[in-house]
Structure formats: C-alpha cells, structure tokens
C-alpha cells in the first residue's frame, strides 16, 4: 500500500506507532511551516537622532518622521547626541525625549525609557496595536462623515442648479 510505519510517541509505554504516508505528512508539515512564516511579522527598528539644541522646526519634522515609522509598525530608537559641554546638561535631552513621548502617546508605548549611555541618551518607542486600531477606526469614521457631507453638498448644489433655470424662464 506504500505506507510507512512511523513512531509517534517514543516515550509512551509501549511506544505508539502509526501507519501513514510519511512523505505526504512531511510535505504537509513543510507547507504549514511556510504558511506560518508568511504570517509572521518582522519588526524593524528605525533610528532618529536629535541634538539638545534642536530648533522647533527641525524637532517637528523629525517627530513627524518618527510618527510615520510608528504607523508603519516599526519600532523607533530615538537618540539624543551630546557633544562637549552639552554633557553637563542631560536634563535637556530628557526634556526632548519626554516631548517626543508626549506627541506619540496616542499610538505608541515607551518600551525602553530615557537612559544615558556614554555620550548618547536613548529611548525606544514601539507601536501599540490596540491604540493604533482605535485611532484608525476613528479616522475611518471621520473620513466616512466627510464623504457623506461632500455628497450632501453635491446634491444640494444639483438641486439649486435645477431650480435656477426654472426661475429665469418665468421672468
């Protein structure tokens, strides 16, 4: 019958065996493994570097980029680089990291808090799936409401256009 005798549980007393097509079973297992690898997600870590004396415009631009990375599902490593006398004031770096955390609190978690390592202060942010799902649902609802408003306005304009020529003919 082209079937194999396969030992299933060697620890049992007596050992348990099964009659099956081993090649087919092995193929099915490899397909299941391949499918599970497809569904797994690779989390990438992006890095954004700031300086203690960063201007507001640069801060906003870099923070928007951090938000974009988090929305894509990546973790973000935020680094404050200190040089020279800036090392005497680590509170400036901590304040910047706290500001970043306040901006992204809606959809991210601080996985690794502000920590001074040599001349750099590091914080790691990770996307929060639950918060992002709520935010996405809220954005979808707003988009649907906006689309409904636009459609209502178009219908109103169409109705007013139909009424306008009728009034000019009467005159």
C-alpha contacts under 8 A as a table, 3 or more apart, distances in Angstrom:
res1	aa1	res2	aa2	distance
2	X	21	X	7.15
3	X	19	X	6.29
3	X	20	X	5.19
3	X	21	X	4.76
3	X	22	X	7.29
4	X	19	X	5.55
4	X	20	X	5.33
4	X	21	X	5.59
4	X	22	X	5.99
5	X	17	X	6.46
5	X	18	X	5.65
5	X	19	X	4.63
5	X	20	X	6.55
6	X	17	X	5.36
6	X	18	X	5.17
6	X	19	X	6.21
6	X	20	X	7.10
6	X	22	X	7.32
7	X	10	X	6.45
7	X	15	X	7.19
7	X	16	X	5.93
7	X	17	X	4.15
7	X	18	X	6.29
8	X	15	X	7.78
8	X	16	X	5.61
8	X	17	X	5.30
8	X	18	X	6.56
9	X	12	X	5.77
9	X	15	X	5.79
9	X	16	X	5.07
9	X	17	X	7.09
10	X	15	X	4.86
10	X	16	X	6.51
11	X	15	X	6.38
12	X	15	X	4.85
12	X	16	X	6.62
13	X	16	X	7.91
20	X	25	X	7.84
21	X	24	X	5.50
21	X	25	X	6.33
22	X	25	X	5.03
22	X	26	X	6.04
23	X	26	X	5.12
23	X	27	X	6.18
24	X	27	X	5.10
24	X	28	X	6.22
25	X	28	X	5.15
25	X	29	X	6.23
26	X	29	X	5.12
26	X	30	X	6.31
27	X	30	X	5.15
27	X	31	X	6.31
28	X	31	X	5.06
28	X	32	X	6.27
29	X	32	X	5.08
29	X	33	X	6.19
30	X	33	X	5.03
30	X	34	X	6.12
31	X	34	X	5.06
31	X	35	X	6.17
32	X	35	X	5.09
32	X	36	X	6.21
33	X	36	X	5.17
33	X	37	X	6.26
34	X	37	X	5.16
34	X	38	X	6.37
35	X	38	X	5.09
35	X	39	X	6.52
36	X	39	X	5.21
36	X	40	X	6.36
37	X	40	X	5.23
38	X	41	X	7.90
43	X	73	X	7.21
43	X	74	X	5.74
43	X	75	X	6.90
44	X	74	X	5.13
44	X	75	X	6.17
45	X	74	X	5.78
45	X	75	X	4.68
45	X	76	X	5.47
45	X	77	X	6.70
46	X	69	X	7.22
46	X	74	X	6.70
46	X	75	X	6.17
46	X	76	X	4.76
46	X	77	X	6.05
47	X	76	X	5.50
47	X	77	X	4.56
47	X	78	X	5.79
47	X	79	X	7.26
48	X	62	X	7.21
48	X	66	X	7.09
48	X	76	X	7.17
48	X	77	X	6.33
48	X	78	X	5.00
48	X	79	X	6.23
49	X	78	X	5.94
49	X	79	X	4.72
49	X	80	X	5.86
49	X	81	X	7.00
50	X	54	X	6.83
50	X	59	X	7.79
50	X	78	X	7.47
50	X	79	X	6.05
50	X	80	X	4.78
50	X	81	X	6.37
51	X	54	X	5.38
51	X	80	X	5.32
51	X	81	X	5.33
51	X	82	X	6.68
51	X	93	X	7.63
52	X	80	X	6.67
52	X	81	X	7.23
52	X	82	X	6.88
52	X	86	X	7.39
52	X	92	X	5.85
52	X	93	X	5.41
52	X	96	X	7.37
54	X	58	X	6.51
54	X	59	X	6.33
55	X	58	X	5.41
55	X	59	X	6.09
56	X	59	X	4.97
56	X	60	X	6.13
57	X	60	X	5.16
57	X	61	X	6.24
58	X	61	X	5.10
58	X	62	X	6.10
59	X	62	X	5.33
59	X	63	X	5.97
60	X	63	X	5.10
60	X	64	X	6.12
61	X	64	X	5.22
61	X	65	X	6.44
62	X	65	X	5.03
62	X	66	X	6.30
63	X	66	X	4.88
63	X	67	X	6.22
63	X	100	X	6.67
63	X	103	X	7.95
64	X	67	X	5.00
64	X	68	X	6.25
65	X	68	X	5.00
65	X	69	X	6.30
66	X	69	X	5.14
66	X	70	X	6.27
66	X	76	X	6.78
67	X	70	X	5.11
67	X	71	X	6.14
67	X	104	X	6.60
68	X	71	X	5.09
68	X	72	X	6.30
69	X	72	X	5.15
69	X	73	X	6.60
69	X	74	X	5.54
69	X	75	X	7.30
69	X	76	X	6.99
70	X	73	X	5.09
70	X	74	X	5.24
70	X	75	X	6.26
70	X	76	X	6.93
70	X	107	X	7.88
70	X	108	X	7.11
70	X	126	X	6.89
70	X	127	X	5.36
71	X	74	X	7.43
71	X	107	X	7.98
71	X	127	X	7.16
71	X	132	X	7.67
73	X	126	X	7.99
73	X	127	X	5.92
74	X	126	X	7.02
74	X	127	X	6.88
75	X	124	X	7.09
75	X	125	X	5.72
75	X	126	X	4.54
75	X	127	X	6.44
76	X	124	X	5.71
76	X	125	X	5.11
76	X	126	X	6.44
77	X	122	X	6.91
77	X	123	X	5.87
77	X	124	X	4.43
77	X	125	X	6.35
78	X	97	X	7.63
78	X	122	X	5.77
78	X	123	X	5.23
78	X	124	X	6.11
78	X	125	X	7.64
79	X	120	X	6.36
79	X	121	X	5.68
79	X	122	X	4.67
79	X	123	X	6.63
80	X	93	X	6.00
80	X	97	X	7.99
80	X	120	X	5.53
80	X	121	X	5.05
80	X	122	X	6.49
81	X	119	X	6.30
81	X	120	X	4.76
81	X	121	X	6.73
82	X	86	X	5.44
82	X	87	X	5.69
82	X	119	X	5.38
82	X	120	X	6.00
83	X	86	X	5.49
83	X	87	X	6.43
83	X	119	X	7.08
84	X	87	X	6.22
85	X	88	X	5.61
85	X	89	X	7.80
86	X	89	X	5.61
86	X	90	X	7.34
87	X	90	X	6.05
87	X	119	X	6.98
89	X	92	X	5.92
89	X	93	X	7.72
90	X	93	X	5.30
90	X	94	X	6.37
91	X	94	X	4.90
91	X	95	X	6.03
92	X	95	X	5.17
92	X	96	X	6.45
93	X	96	X	5.15
93	X	97	X	6.29
93	X	121	X	6.90
94	X	97	X	5.10
94	X	98	X	6.09
94	X	114	X	6.54
94	X	121	X	7.75
95	X	98	X	5.06
95	X	99	X	6.18
96	X	99	X	5.06
96	X	100	X	6.32
97	X	100	X	5.09
97	X	101	X	6.21
97	X	114	X	6.94
97	X	123	X	7.19
98	X	101	X	5.04
98	X	102	X	6.15
99	X	102	X	5.06
99	X	103	X	6.33
100	X	103	X	5.16
100	X	104	X	6.43
101	X	104	X	5.37
101	X	105	X	5.80
101	X	110	X	7.09
102	X	105	X	5.29
103	X	106	X	7.57
104	X	107	X	6.02
104	X	108	X	5.76
105	X	108	X	5.37
105	X	109	X	6.61
106	X	131	X	6.49
106	X	132	X	7.69
106	X	135	X	7.78
107	X	127	X	6.19
107	X	128	X	5.48
107	X	129	X	7.57
107	X	131	X	4.93
107	X	132	X	5.04
107	X	135	X	7.42
108	X	125	X	6.43
108	X	126	X	5.54
108	X	127	X	4.39
108	X	128	X	4.80
108	X	131	X	7.42
108	X	132	X	7.92
109	X	125	X	5.69
109	X	126	X	5.37
109	X	127	X	6.28
109	X	128	X	6.04
110	X	113	X	6.14
110	X	123	X	7.35
110	X	124	X	6.09
110	X	125	X	4.64
110	X	126	X	6.40
111	X	123	X	7.74
111	X	124	X	5.51
111	X	125	X	5.48
111	X	126	X	6.12
112	X	123	X	5.49
112	X	124	X	4.92
112	X	125	X	7.07
113	X	122	X	7.53
113	X	123	X	5.09
113	X	124	X	6.76
114	X	121	X	6.32
114	X	122	X	5.45
114	X	123	X	4.70
115	X	121	X	5.37
115	X	122	X	5.37
115	X	123	X	6.64
116	X	119	X	7.28
116	X	120	X	5.89
116	X	121	X	4.22
116	X	122	X	6.43
117	X	120	X	5.36
117	X	121	X	5.87
117	X	122	X	7.24
118	X	121	X	7.82
127	X	132	X	7.58
128	X	131	X	5.48
128	X	132	X	6.09
129	X	132	X	5.10
129	X	133	X	6.07
130	X	133	X	5.17
130	X	134	X	6.39
131	X	134	X	5.21
131	X	135	X	6.17
132	X	135	X	4.97
132	X	136	X	5.96
133	X	136	X	5.07
133	X	137	X	6.09
134	X	137	X	5.14
134	X	138	X	6.18
135	X	138	X	5.07
135	X	139	X	6.19
136	X	139	X	5.04
136	X	140	X	6.12
137	X	140	X	5.07
137	X	141	X	6.23
138	X	141	X	5.15
138	X	142	X	6.28
139	X	142	X	5.07
139	X	143	X	6.12
140	X	143	X	5.04
140	X	144	X	6.14
141	X	144	X	5.09
141	X	145	X	6.18
142	X	145	X	5.08
142	X	146	X	6.09
143	X	146	X	5.04
143	X	147	X	6.12
144	X	147	X	5.08
144	X	148	X	6.19
145	X	148	X	5.07
145	X	149	X	6.23
146	X	149	X	5.05
146	X	150	X	6.23
147	X	150	X	5.12
147	X	151	X	6.18
148	X	151	X	5.08
148	X	152	X	6.16
149	X	152	X	5.07
149	X	153	X	6.19
150	X	153	X	5.12
150	X	154	X	6.21
151	X	154	X	5.06
151	X	155	X	6.27
152	X	155	X	5.13
152	X	156	X	6.20
153	X	156	X	5.02
153	X	157	X	6.15
154	X	157	X	5.11
154	X	158	X	6.13
155	X	158	X	5.02
155	X	159	X	6.18
156	X	159	X	5.12
156	X	160	X	6.20
157	X	160	X	5.12
157	X	161	X	6.15
158	X	161	X	5.14
158	X	162	X	6.36
159	X	162	X	5.18
159	X	163	X	6.37
160	X	163	X	5.11
160	X	164	X	6.13
161	X	164	X	5.23
161	X	165	X	7.04
162	X	165	X	6.31
162	X	166	X	7.12
163	X	166	X	5.46
163	X	167	X	6.63
164	X	167	X	5.45
164	X	168	X	6.61
165	X	168	X	5.20
165	X	169	X	6.41
166	X	169	X	5.41
166	X	170	X	6.78
167	X	170	X	5.40
167	X	171	X	6.93
168	X	171	X	5.46
